[in-house]
Amino acid sequence: MNGIGGIFGIYGHPEAAKLTYLGLYAMNHRGQDGAVIISSDRENNYIQGGLGLVKDVFDEDKLGNLRGNIAVGAVYYSLDLINELYEKKRSLVFSLGNLEERVYSSIGIKNSSLICEIDSFGVFPMVIGVKEQAKIISSESCSLNIVDAKYVGNMLRGIEASIGEKISHRKKMKRENRTCLYEVVYGLRPDSRIYGRAAGVLREKIGALLGNEELNGITVPVPDSGNFFAAGHSDYSGNPIRFGLIRNPYVDSNITGTANKGDLRVKYNVNAEVVKDKDVFLCDDSILTGETLRKIIFMLKKQGARTVNVRTGPRVIEKCPYGTNLVMEMIAGNKNDEQIKVYIGADSLKMADLNEVKKIIGDDFCDYCMTGNKIP
């Protein structure tokens, strides 16, 4: 596992580095610890990067030093690996996943061409886009929108491709599709497409699975991860959506766990007038360690919520061995629903049934983090 959360590559555009910057900016949710861009003008390669959010790593001077019509870039969720990259400047390939497990997607520069590859299972999908004559490969389709590129579709699994003045590819042995299920539930930006379907729409349908409620109340999303689950829950239950939890948009994802020692009040504030004396149905994508929800529930009850009833996507029980950032111990790995409910302080808890989720999105996904079943 290499700490790379998202990758972007483009061939054949005079502003390749700037477009790569914008593509990474759109995917910054996939990694906020650092970002790197490498470009090539056929004679020389150029590298710029650093720690922090994409907007803080790059400025006009850095982007101006990234010359050429080919560029590749990556966002990271591991601080250590940024330094590793600078020690290995000769490496012009970014790989997302776990090479030892043969589960990966990669983008790089070789012989003045953009090279890209997806493993035979397609665990980490990549999308194809075009902008004028330029060709783009990226982890998410939202990165195509920001550069005004046309979405073509998903790159086929088990393919090695070289995109230059000519396009060539080589097929490897194709196995059963095993795209990461957690990408659908959590990883993708909601406006990104997974095999032509918007992730947000799929999350609304998962939220609807949780909407069979006996109690009238208000549906409150944990912003932003729970927004689409809450929309589905509200539609099915008839409970209105109310914004009882407000997120500070100027705080990055890591701040609550580092500089502020887990003080969630820096990131979230309870809208007390909305939740006071209400039965709250709190919707989120998943429960990982349970610590964040535990603090949110405490905050809601402190501001007068009568009950807090948690509704989330399917149980996540295992760390990911294939290269996502699911590297912590999962509370659902050693506690049942009743024990989790007690631990986080919820009045009730319901997580989407995995089999019902698969009826919505299909069953040809890697679900190791939810079942412990490895890719064969």
Beta strands, then each sheet from edge to edge (+ up, - down):
strand 1: 4-11
strand 2: 34-40
strand 3: 45-51
strand 4: 70-76
strand 5: 93-98
strand 6: 103-110
strand 7: 113-118
strand 8: 127-131
strand 9: 134-138
strand 10: 150-154
strand 11: 159-163
strand 12: 167-171
strand 13: 179-180
strand 14: 193-194
strand 15: 197-198
strand 16: 218-221
strand 17: 245-247
strand 18: 268-270
strand 19: 279-284
strand 20: 307-312
strand 21: 348-351
strand 22: 365-366
sheet 1: 3+ 2- 4+ 1- 9+ 8- 10+
sheet 2: 5+ 6- 7+ 11- 12+
sheet 3: 13+ 22+
sheet 4: 14+ 15-
sheet 5: 16+ 19+ 20+ 21+
sheet 6: 17+ 18-
end
